[in-house]
Amino acid sequence: MTNATPPSLLFYTTQHCHLCERAEALLISVAQGLVTPIEVEAIDIAHEKPSLIERYGERIPVLHRTKDAAELDWPFDAEELAAFLAAV
């Protein structure tokens, strides 16, 4: 029996979203500079529960820290993202 641990970060996104693509590229860039890797799960809100579209449809891309439920909405820059990731 395996004990799956949840990802440290959820990335709410959807297809064909140029802002989401920019946020993902920034996330990859900033995460490469981290000492400890962060597990990220991308969640396409269009393919999940309708409640996710209601909650995030106007806000995506959004990063969600699972340990404290803090969220970082777009727009964010590398400095803001690094500070957000430091608390993961």
MOPAC internal coordinates of N, CA, C and O (Angstrom, degrees):
PM7 1SCF
backbone

  N    0.0000 0     0.00 0     0.00 0    0    0    0
  C    1.4448 1     0.00 0     0.00 0    1    0    0
  C    1.5294 1   108.42 1     0.00 0    2    1    0
  O    1.2310 1   120.42 1   -48.77 1    3    2    1
  N    1.3182 1   116.81 1   131.23 1    3    2    1
  C    1.4511 1   120.34 1   179.90 1    5    3    2
  C    1.5203 1   109.82 1  -101.80 1    6    5    3
  O    1.2310 1   121.12 1   -31.58 1    7    6    5
  N    1.3061 1   115.46 1   148.42 1    7    6    5
  C    1.4517 1   121.87 1   178.12 1    9    7    6
  C    1.5234 1   107.38 1  -109.41 1   10    9    7
  O    1.2310 1   121.06 1   -86.13 1   11   10    9
  N    1.3333 1   115.58 1    93.87 1   11   10    9
  C    1.4618 1   120.34 1  -177.44 1   13   11   10
  C    1.5204 1   109.82 1   -75.37 1   14   13   11
  O    1.2310 1   120.99 1   -50.72 1   15   14   13
  N    1.3069 1   115.72 1   129.28 1   15   14   13
  C    1.4582 1   119.81 1   177.11 1   17   15   14
  C    1.5210 1   108.39 1   -96.27 1   18   17   15
  O    1.2310 1   120.62 1   -36.42 1   19   18   17
  N    1.3120 1   116.41 1   143.58 1   19   18   17
  C    1.4660 1   118.69 1   179.83 1   21   19   18
  C    1.5238 1   110.56 1   -68.61 1   22   21   19
  O    1.2310 1   120.37 1   -23.96 1   23   22   21
  N    1.3264 1   116.91 1   156.04 1   23   22   21
  C    1.4636 1   119.59 1   177.00 1   25   23   22
  C    1.5244 1   110.50 1   -65.64 1   26   25   23
  O    1.2310 1   120.66 1   -24.34 1   27   26   25
  N    1.3142 1   116.34 1   155.66 1   27   26   25
  C    1.4608 1   121.55 1   179.10 1   29   27   26
  C    1.5155 1   111.92 1   -73.63 1   30   29   27
  O    1.2310 1   120.76 1   154.35 1   31   30   29
  N    1.3288 1   116.16 1   -25.65 1   31   30   29
  C    1.4509 1   120.99 1  -173.43 1   33   31   30
  C    1.5258 1   109.71 1  -141.94 1   34   33   31
  O    1.2310 1   121.18 1   -45.05 1   35   34   33
  N    1.3287 1   115.34 1   134.95 1   35   34   33
  C    1.4581 1   121.32 1   172.35 1   37   35   34
  C    1.5232 1   107.34 1  -106.48 1   38   37   35
  O    1.2310 1   120.87 1   -43.35 1   39   38   37
  N    1.3127 1   115.95 1   136.65 1   39   38   37
  C    1.4536 1   122.15 1   179.65 1   41   39   38
  C    1.5219 1   107.72 1  -116.66 1   42   41   39
  O    1.2310 1   120.69 1   -77.54 1   43   42   41
  N    1.3335 1   116.28 1   102.46 1   43   42   41
  C    1.4549 1   121.49 1   179.32 1   45   43   42
  C    1.5222 1   108.40 1   -81.18 1   46   45   43
  O    1.2310 1   121.28 1   -54.71 1   47   46   45
  N    1.3240 1   115.16 1   125.29 1   47   46   45
  C    1.4468 1   122.14 1  -171.21 1   49   47   46
  C    1.5143 1   109.22 1  -151.96 1   50   49   47
  O    1.2310 1   119.87 1     3.52 1   51   50   49
  N    1.3070 1   117.86 1  -176.48 1   51   50   49
  C    1.4582 1   123.50 1   170.07 1   53   51   50
  C    1.5286 1   108.34 1  -159.36 1   54   53   51
  O    1.2310 1   120.91 1   -15.27 1   55   54   53
  N    1.2972 1   115.87 1   164.73 1   55   54   53
  C    1.4643 1   120.83 1  -179.69 1   57   55   54
  C    1.5212 1   110.97 1   -70.70 1   58   57   55
  O    1.2310 1   121.07 1   -27.33 1   59   58   57
  N    1.3184 1   115.55 1   152.67 1   59   58   57
  C    1.4641 1   123.78 1   175.55 1   61   59   58
  C    1.5283 1   112.46 1    60.84 1   62   61   59
  O    1.2310 1   121.13 1  -146.76 1   63   62   61
  N    1.3089 1   115.45 1    33.24 1   63   62   61
  C    1.4707 1   121.52 1   179.04 1   65   63   62
  C    1.5285 1   107.21 1  -112.24 1   66   65   63
  O    1.2310 1   120.34 1   -74.42 1   67   66   65
  N    1.3338 1   116.96 1   105.58 1   67   66   65
  C    1.4666 1   119.50 1  -176.14 1   69   67   66
  C    1.5260 1   111.56 1   -65.43 1   70   69   67
  O    1.2310 1   119.59 1   148.95 1   71   70   69
  N    1.3228 1   118.39 1   -31.05 1   71   70   69
  C    1.4724 1   120.15 1   176.62 1   73   71   70
  C    1.5237 1   110.48 1   -68.06 1   74   73   71
  O    1.2310 1   120.79 1   142.41 1   75   74   73
  N    1.3201 1   116.10 1   -37.59 1   75   74   73
  C    1.4659 1   120.44 1   177.64 1   77   75   74
  C    1.5237 1   110.90 1   -64.27 1   78   77   75
  O    1.2310 1   120.76 1   140.35 1   79   78   77
  N    1.3257 1   116.15 1   -39.65 1   79   78   77
  C    1.4612 1   120.67 1   178.10 1   81   79   78
  C    1.5279 1   110.68 1   -64.17 1   82   81   79
  O    1.2310 1   120.40 1   139.10 1   83   82   81
  N    1.3245 1   116.84 1   -40.90 1   83   82   81
  C    1.4704 1   120.52 1   178.02 1   85   83   82
  C    1.5323 1   110.30 1   -65.28 1   86   85   83
  O    1.2310 1   120.32 1   137.29 1   87   86   85
  N    1.3322 1   117.00 1   -42.71 1   87   86   85
  C    1.4596 1   120.74 1   179.54 1   89   87   86
  C    1.5259 1   110.89 1   -64.80 1   90   89   87
  O    1.2310 1   120.41 1   139.59 1   91   90   89
  N    1.3211 1   116.82 1   -40.41 1   91   90   89
  C    1.4653 1   120.41 1   178.95 1   93   91   90
  C    1.5273 1   110.80 1   -63.46 1   94   93   91
  O    1.2310 1   120.04 1   136.69 1   95   94   93
  N    1.3214 1   117.53 1   -43.31 1   95   94   93
  C    1.4637 1   121.00 1   178.88 1   97   95   94
  C    1.5315 1   110.53 1   -62.69 1   98   97   95
  O    1.2310 1   120.38 1   139.01 1   99   98   97
  N    1.3200 1   116.88 1   -40.99 1   99   98   97
  C    1.4585 1   120.82 1   178.18 1  101   99   98
  C    1.5288 1   110.34 1   -66.07 1  102  101   99
  O    1.2310 1   120.44 1   138.03 1  103  102  101
  N    1.3339 1   116.77 1   -41.97 1  103  102  101
  C    1.4637 1   121.07 1   178.28 1  105  103  102
  C    1.5256 1   110.71 1   -60.24 1  106  105  103
  O    1.2310 1   120.25 1   134.63 1  107  106  105
  N    1.2969 1   117.12 1   -45.37 1  107  106  105
  C    1.4720 1   121.11 1   178.96 1  109  107  106
  C    1.5210 1   109.94 1   -62.02 1  110  109  107
  O    1.2310 1   120.22 1   135.22 1  111  110  109
  N    1.3000 1   117.18 1   -44.78 1  111  110  109
  C    1.4600 1   121.63 1  -179.29 1  113  111  110
  C    1.5262 1   111.98 1   -61.58 1  114  113  111
  O    1.2310 1   120.58 1   131.36 1  115  114  113
  N    1.3212 1   116.50 1   -48.64 1  115  114  113
  C    1.4703 1   120.54 1  -178.71 1  117  115  114
  C    1.5226 1   110.56 1   -68.98 1  118  117  115
  O    1.2310 1   119.81 1   139.29 1  119  118  117
  N    1.3213 1   117.97 1   -40.71 1  119  118  117
  C    1.4637 1   121.71 1  -178.19 1  121  119  118
  C    1.5253 1   111.98 1   -64.73 1  122  121  119
  O    1.2310 1   119.94 1   150.42 1  123  122  121
  N    1.3278 1   117.71 1   -29.58 1  123  122  121
  C    1.4694 1   120.50 1   178.76 1  125  123  122
  C    1.5190 1   111.59 1   -63.81 1  126  125  123
  O    1.2310 1   120.14 1   154.86 1  127  126  125
  N    1.3166 1   117.33 1   -25.14 1  127  126  125
  C    1.4564 1   121.35 1  -179.84 1  129  127  126
  C    1.5170 1   114.26 1   -87.38 1  130  129  127
  O    1.2310 1   120.07 1   178.88 1  131  130  129
  N    1.3356 1   117.48 1    -1.12 1  131  130  129
  C    1.4677 1   120.62 1  -178.93 1  133  131  130
  C    1.5191 1   111.19 1   -81.77 1  134  133  131
  O    1.2310 1   121.27 1   -32.71 1  135  134  133
  N    1.3066 1   115.18 1   147.29 1  135  134  133
  C    1.4660 1   120.57 1   177.63 1  137  135  134
  C    1.5229 1   110.21 1   -72.09 1  138  137  135
  O    1.2310 1   120.65 1   135.55 1  139  138  137
  N    1.3300 1   116.37 1   -44.45 1  139  138  137
  C    1.4596 1   121.91 1  -179.53 1  141  139  138
  C    1.5246 1   109.07 1  -104.87 1  142  141  139
  O    1.2310 1   120.23 1   -54.08 1  143  142  141
  N    1.3203 1   117.16 1   125.92 1  143  142  141
  C    1.4645 1   119.49 1   179.00 1  145  143  142
  C    1.5303 1   111.14 1   -63.43 1  146  145  143
  O    1.2310 1   120.92 1   -30.41 1  147  146  145
  N    1.3077 1   115.86 1   149.59 1  147  146  145
  C    1.4554 1   122.14 1   178.20 1  149  147  146
  C    1.5209 1   108.03 1  -114.75 1  150  149  147
  O    1.2310 1   120.89 1   -49.12 1  151  150  149
  N    1.3220 1   115.89 1   130.88 1  151  150  149
  C    1.4559 1   120.37 1   177.17 1  153  151  150
  C    1.5263 1   108.55 1   -82.68 1  154  153  151
  O    1.2310 1   121.09 1   -57.06 1  155  154  153
  N    1.3262 1   115.51 1   122.94 1  155  154  153
  C    1.4634 1   122.13 1  -177.95 1  157  155  154
  C    1.5284 1   108.57 1  -118.87 1  158  157  155
  O    1.2310 1   121.28 1   -45.98 1  159  158  157
  N    1.3272 1   115.15 1   134.02 1  159  158  157
  C    1.4587 1   120.39 1   173.69 1  161  159  158
  C    1.5204 1   108.19 1  -113.66 1  162  161  159
  O    1.2310 1   120.66 1   -59.62 1  163  162  161
  N    1.3243 1   116.34 1   120.38 1  163  162  161
  C    1.4613 1   121.30 1   176.70 1  165  163  162
  C    1.5220 1   108.36 1   -84.29 1  166  165  163
  O    1.2310 1   120.99 1   -48.46 1  167  166  165
  N    1.3164 1   115.71 1   131.54 1  167  166  165
  C    1.4592 1   121.23 1   179.67 1  169  167  166
  C    1.5250 1   108.13 1  -121.77 1  170  169  167
  O    1.2310 1   121.28 1   -64.10 1  171  170  169
  N    1.3124 1   115.16 1   115.90 1  171  170  169
  C    1.4629 1   121.07 1   177.61 1  173  171  170
  C    1.5210 1   107.20 1   -82.22 1  174  173  171
  O    1.2310 1   120.37 1   -70.13 1  175  174  173
  N    1.3123 1   116.89 1   109.87 1  175  174  173
  C    1.4623 1   120.80 1  -173.68 1  177  175  174
  C    1.5233 1   112.40 1   -64.44 1  178  177  175
  O    1.2310 1   119.81 1   156.62 1  179  178  177
  N    1.3257 1   117.97 1   -23.38 1  179  178  177
  C    1.4631 1   121.22 1  -179.96 1  181  179  178
  C    1.5254 1   111.99 1   -73.25 1  182  181  179
  O    1.2310 1   120.23 1   160.29 1  183  182  181
  N    1.3290 1   117.16 1   -19.71 1  183  182  181
  C    1.4635 1   121.00 1  -177.48 1  185  183  182
  C    1.5216 1   112.52 1  -108.50 1  186  185  183
  O    1.2310 1   120.16 1  -170.44 1  187  186  185
  N    1.3022 1   117.30 1     9.56 1  187  186  185
  C    1.4587 1   121.54 1   179.80 1  189  187  186
  C    1.5230 1   109.44 1  -114.09 1  190  189  187
  O    1.2310 1   121.02 1    23.82 1  191  190  189
  N    1.2997 1   115.65 1  -156.18 1  191  190  189
  C    1.4681 1   121.43 1  -178.63 1  193  191  190
  C    1.5327 1   111.12 1   -65.04 1  194  193  191
  O    1.2310 1   120.44 1   -35.41 1  195  194  193
  N    1.3315 1   116.76 1   144.59 1  195  194  193
  C    1.4706 1   119.64 1   176.32 1  197  195  194
  C    1.5331 1   112.69 1   -56.64 1  198  197  195
  O    1.2310 1   120.22 1   152.79 1  199  198  197
  N    1.3190 1   117.19 1   -27.21 1  199  198  197
  C    1.4669 1   119.99 1   179.56 1  201  199  198
  C    1.5283 1   111.52 1   -63.28 1  202  201  199
  O    1.2310 1   119.83 1   152.09 1  203  202  201
  N    1.3297 1   117.93 1   -27.91 1  203  202  201
  C    1.4559 1   120.39 1   177.53 1  205  203  202
  C    1.5269 1   110.84 1   -70.60 1  206  205  203
  O    1.2310 1   120.23 1   143.42 1  207  206  205
  N    1.3099 1   117.16 1   -36.58 1  207  206  205
  C    1.4656 1   119.84 1   176.73 1  209  207  206
  C    1.5223 1   109.26 1   -65.15 1  210  209  207
  O    1.2310 1   120.65 1   137.55 1  211  210  209
  N    1.3321 1   116.37 1   -42.45 1  211  210  209
  C    1.4646 1   120.17 1   177.58 1  213  211  210
  C    1.5208 1   111.08 1   -60.69 1  214  213  211
  O    1.2310 1   120.73 1   135.42 1  215  214  213
  N    1.3201 1   116.22 1   -44.58 1  215  214  213
  C    1.4678 1   120.76 1  -174.93 1  217  215  214
  C    1.5225 1   113.01 1   -75.36 1  218  217  215
  O    1.2310 1   120.30 1   138.23 1  219  218  217
  N    1.3344 1   117.03 1   -41.77 1  219  218  217
  C    1.4627 1   120.57 1  -170.84 1  221  219  218
  C    1.5288 1   115.05 1  -113.34 1  222  221  219
  O    1.2310 1   119.53 1   173.50 1  223  222  221
  N    1.3188 1   118.50 1    -6.50 1  223  222  221
  C    1.4570 1   121.71 1  -174.02 1  225  223  222
  C    1.5188 1   114.48 1   -53.70 1  226  225  223
  O    1.2310 1   119.86 1   140.79 1  227  226  225
  N    1.3102 1   117.88 1   -39.21 1  227  226  225
  C    1.4710 1   121.95 1   179.83 1  229  227  226
  C    1.5260 1   112.44 1   -91.48 1  230  229  227
  O    1.2310 1   120.49 1   171.98 1  231  230  229
  N    1.3381 1   116.67 1    -8.02 1  231  230  229
  C    1.4684 1   120.39 1  -171.91 1  233  231  230
  C    1.5218 1   114.24 1  -108.40 1  234  233  231
  O    1.2310 1   119.46 1   161.77 1  235  234  233
  N    1.3273 1   118.64 1   -18.23 1  235  234  233
  C    1.4636 1   119.29 1  -172.27 1  237  235  234
  C    1.5142 1   111.08 1   -62.43 1  238  237  235
  O    1.2310 1   121.53 1   -30.22 1  239  238  237
  N    1.3049 1   114.68 1   149.78 1  239  238  237
  C    1.4517 1   130.43 1     0.41 1  241  239  238
  C    1.5287 1   111.84 1   -77.29 1  242  241  239
  O    1.2310 1   121.50 1   -33.24 1  243  242  241
  N    1.3252 1   114.73 1   146.76 1  243  242  241
  C    1.4645 1   121.76 1   178.87 1  245  243  242
  C    1.5197 1   108.53 1  -134.67 1  246  245  243
  O    1.2310 1   120.97 1   -45.02 1  247  246  245
  N    1.3306 1   115.76 1   134.98 1  247  246  245
  C    1.4655 1   121.94 1   172.63 1  249  247  246
  C    1.5169 1   107.66 1  -102.44 1  250  249  247
  O    1.2310 1   120.84 1   -43.05 1  251  250  249
  N    1.3285 1   116.00 1   136.95 1  251  250  249
  C    1.4621 1   122.51 1  -177.18 1  253  251  250
  C    1.5305 1   108.47 1  -127.24 1  254  253  251
  O    1.2310 1   120.73 1   -60.98 1  255  254  253
  N    1.3405 1   116.20 1   119.02 1  255  254  253
  C    1.4753 1   120.56 1   175.27 1  257  255  254
  C    1.5194 1   107.92 1   -80.92 1  258  257  255
  O    1.2310 1   120.29 1   -54.35 1  259  258  257
  N    1.3143 1   117.06 1   125.65 1  259  258  257
  C    1.4566 1   120.09 1  -175.71 1  261  259  258
  C    1.5211 1   112.91 1   -74.48 1  262  261  259
  O    1.2310 1   119.60 1   152.00 1  263  262  261
  N    1.3230 1   118.37 1   -28.00 1  263  262  261
  C    1.4698 1   119.12 1  -175.63 1  265  263  262
  C    1.5193 1   113.53 1   -70.87 1  266  265  263
  O    1.2310 1   119.88 1   150.43 1  267  266  265
  N    1.3296 1   117.84 1   -29.57 1  267  266  265
  C    1.4710 1   119.37 1  -177.55 1  269  267  266
  C    1.5299 1   112.93 1  -133.70 1  270  269  267
  O    1.2310 1   120.42 1  -174.69 1  271  270  269
  N    1.3301 1   116.79 1     5.31 1  271  270  269
  C    1.4632 1   123.67 1   177.94 1  273  271  270
  C    1.5325 1   113.48 1    63.73 1  274  273  271
  O    1.2310 1   119.92 1  -163.34 1  275  274  273
  N    1.3193 1   117.76 1    16.66 1  275  274  273
  C    1.4658 1   120.83 1   176.05 1  277  275  274
  C    1.5215 1   108.78 1   -69.70 1  278  277  275
  O    1.2310 1   120.80 1   -33.28 1  279  278  277
  N    1.3326 1   116.07 1   146.72 1  279  278  277
  C    1.4488 1   120.48 1  -179.57 1  281  279  278
  C    1.5235 1   110.75 1  -129.02 1  282  281  279
  O    1.2310 1   121.91 1   -34.26 1  283  282  281
  N    1.3161 1   113.96 1   145.74 1  283  282  281
  C    1.4565 1   121.99 1   177.20 1  285  283  282
  C    1.5259 1   107.25 1  -121.88 1  286  285  283
  O    1.2310 1   120.90 1   -67.09 1  287  286  285
  N    1.3315 1   115.88 1   112.91 1  287  286  285
  C    1.4587 1   121.99 1  -179.20 1  289  287  286
  C    1.5291 1   109.78 1   -91.39 1  290  289  287
  O    1.2310 1   121.43 1   -29.27 1  291  290  289
  N    1.3190 1   114.87 1   150.73 1  291  290  289
  C    1.4522 1   121.27 1   172.57 1  293  291  290
  C    1.5160 1   108.44 1   -70.62 1  294  293  291
  O    1.2310 1   118.11 1   -37.87 1  295  294  293
  N    1.2931 1   121.20 1   142.13 1  295  294  293
  C    1.4644 1   126.94 1     8.09 1  297  295  294
  C    1.5243 1   111.71 1   -88.94 1  298  297  295
  O    1.2310 1   121.18 1   -37.00 1  299  298  297
  N    1.3255 1   115.35 1   143.00 1  299  298  297
  C    1.4617 1   121.71 1   172.23 1  301  299  298
  C    1.5185 1   107.78 1  -140.03 1  302  301  299
  O    1.2310 1   121.53 1   -26.08 1  303  302  301
  N    1.3332 1   114.67 1   153.92 1  303  302  301
  C    1.4594 1   119.18 1   179.52 1  305  303  302
  C    1.5285 1   109.17 1  -107.63 1  306  305  303
  O    1.2310 1   120.48 1    -0.48 1  307  306  305
  N    1.3212 1   116.68 1   179.52 1  307  306  305
  C    1.4571 1   121.91 1  -177.00 1  309  307  306
  C    1.5256 1   112.47 1   -60.13 1  310  309  307
  O    1.2310 1   120.39 1   141.69 1  311  310  309
  N    1.3193 1   116.86 1   -38.31 1  311  310  309
  C    1.4593 1   120.86 1  -179.95 1  313  311  310
  C    1.5282 1   111.33 1   -66.71 1  314  313  311
  O    1.2310 1   120.57 1   133.52 1  315  314  313
  N    1.3129 1   116.52 1   -46.48 1  315  314  313
  C    1.4759 1   120.37 1   177.88 1  317  315  314
  C    1.5229 1   111.10 1   -62.65 1  318  317  315
  O    1.2310 1   120.93 1   138.49 1  319  318  317
  N    1.3177 1   115.82 1   -41.51 1  319  318  317
  C    1.4607 1   120.64 1   179.55 1  321  319  318
  C    1.5206 1   111.21 1   -64.97 1  322  321  319
  O    1.2310 1   119.92 1   136.45 1  323  322  321
  N    1.3164 1   117.76 1   -43.55 1  323  322  321
  C    1.4696 1   121.10 1   179.26 1  325  323  322
  C    1.5282 1   110.48 1   -61.19 1  326  325  323
  O    1.2310 1   119.71 1   138.45 1  327  326  325
  N    1.3242 1   118.15 1   -41.55 1  327  326  325
  C    1.4573 1   121.17 1   177.89 1  329  327  326
  C    1.5226 1   111.01 1   -64.69 1  330  329  327
  O    1.2310 1   120.26 1   140.15 1  331  330  329
  N    1.3138 1   117.11 1   -39.85 1  331  330  329
  C    1.4678 1   121.89 1   178.27 1  333  331  330
  C    1.5335 1   110.59 1   -64.68 1  334  333  331
  O    1.2310 1   120.75 1   136.89 1  335  334  333
  N    1.3216 1   116.17 1   -43.11 1  335  334  333
  C    1.4664 1   120.31 1  -179.73 1  337  335  334
  C    1.5230 1   112.60 1   -70.77 1  338  337  335
  O    1.2310 1   120.21 1   152.04 1  339  338  337
  N    1.3184 1   117.21 1   -27.96 1  339  338  337
  C    1.4664 1   120.97 1  -179.72 1  341  339  338
  C    1.5204 1   111.41 1   -62.81 1  342  341  339
  O    1.2310 1   120.22 1   156.00 1  343  342  341
  N    1.3148 1   117.18 1   -24.00 1  343  342  341
  C    1.4695 1   121.31 1  -179.10 1  345  343  342
  C    1.5261 1   113.02 1   -92.20 1  346  345  343
  O    1.2310 1   120.40 1  -175.03 1  347  346  345
  N    1.3381 1   116.84 1     4.97 1  347  346  345
  C    1.4700 1   119.75 1  -179.45 1  349  347  346
  C    1.5083 1   109.43 1   -71.41 1  350  349  347
  O    1.2310 1   120.10 1   180.00 1  351  350  349

